[in-house]
């Protein structure tokens, strides 16, 4: 993003708070299973339950919080969720220091953190929409996306070094402190936030818990987008543990090679998020959403052909680079599109329902793919996920993805070669687009 495009002091504090907590999260990436294995000597079934059951129960616990957040000031909710995560995470090093840490405590903390994560996302999205003008939302979402990928690049290596020097509990402390710093940053934002108007009914009814899903399902565009996101994210995440088994076990990659294969390609997310706004300016929001969503689905099937050695490592890095670049373009555009399709007084409920759905589907698919991996082998099941992902673009638009891609190519020629109709002109337009993209990246 251009440094000259300023979104105000309050957004700067919110952005800084997000970056701090995101860095803490990636410093502690994968630390709960690691503690379960190294400290508590948990069985594989317990480690799997920690990853899937914790997320599922946390998502279920967050269901009533969406309607609750909608009719409250969002900034106090953000601070409260940060403090809840800070306090919950600190119980782990405290219990470890006194020698009383248990697997049940790890599971409970994972549930609390998952529920607080969903509530925080719902409140922050609703707050962001009231904080900025509509035309600034894509810029803000692209900055959040860029920050997310930056912390993805630097967090796990730093966290791994800290674990090697100080043990896994040290990164839990760092994650907890990041939430405290986030709460302090949000508290320093200042400004007045009006209290949302409550409905006539003073007490929340059981039916209110489904308001977010009702709103999404009543909108054909949001409905297709939710189904696409839940299926795509779930299938991609479901292959993660199987890739670890395949690479670290059957193919004999070293742990540092495994980490490099997924950390280095995150630069693609940084580049994609920086290009999201200019691409929307050139081709339009809906077309970028559909084309980027279609392109991101073609990469994962390549992981089924993963082999040993340098060639295999380069294959993983190439697939992940392409996938993450397309996600870097898609995610901020999708978030902005979702904001625009959602009424201001429904944002918290919609975002809460969205996050609950995606987290629950990811946890369920991870569990199912784990069972299938044991029956059919990790490579076969990874390939199956890749094939299913190829169908996900059908949920984004009623027009076939190929037709949308062809329309995009013709627009390239229209933008850079007005009046062009033949294939050479289209290729010329594509070449000029690539040159312009390089120029934009240099300028930015």
Secondary structure by P-SEA (a helix, b strand, c coil): ccccccccaaaaaaaaaaaaaaaaaaaacaaaaaaaaccccccaaaaaaaacaaaaaaaaaaccccccccccccaaaaaaaaaaaaaaaaaaaaaaaaccccaaaaaaaaaaaaaaaaaaaaaaaaaaaaaccccaaaaaaaaaaaaaaaaaaccaaaaaaaaacccaaaaaaaaaaaaaaaaaaaaacccccccccccccccccccccaaaaaaaaacaaaaaaaaaaaaaaaaaaaaaaaaaaaacccccccaaaaaaaccccaaaaaaaaaaaaaaaacccaaaaaaaaaaaaaacccccccccccaaaaaaaaaaaaaaaaaaaacaaaaaaaaaaacccccaaaaaaaaaaaaaaaaaaaaaaaaaaaaaccaaaaaaaaaaaaaacccccccccaaaaaaaaaaaaaaacccccccaaaaaaaaaaaaaaaaaaaaac
